[in-house]
């Protein structure tokens, strides 16, 4: 784990909390450039935008690509609170990010370590360095609390 990983994961958690405040699933992400500067930060907006692709990771990639004027985001590090799904993992590969850091594993849909291993497959022309488990319990608790409230609201 790198020295700044917890700092940036806390920024991703802040984005997740903002998403939750808007009624979204609390997943947040941020993308850091080679010099350690913030390129983009976002939380999920699938519900708000009526867009199944509006995951935090995708939104961050879109923002950063527009900002630098290139879809290739080489030498960047993406921090996300939850292990990316197959769609997001594929986008990270296509964007050529250097490193992915995520908090909690997603045992049902995770496409980096849990269900699939898309980011470091030897058949791909680009592999991503992966660090997992950074502030995992904080990230996992956000999701647990969100879905507990949702389940309880449905039983009332």
Secondary structure, DSSP 8 states (H G I E B T S, - for coil): --TTHHHHHHHHHHHHHHHHHTTS---EEEEE-TTS-EEEEEE--TTTTT-TT--HHHHHHHHHHHHHT-S--TT-EEEEEE---HHHHHHHHHHT-SEEEEEE--TTT-TTTTS---TT-TTSS---EEEE-TTHHHHHHHHHHHHHHHHHHHH-
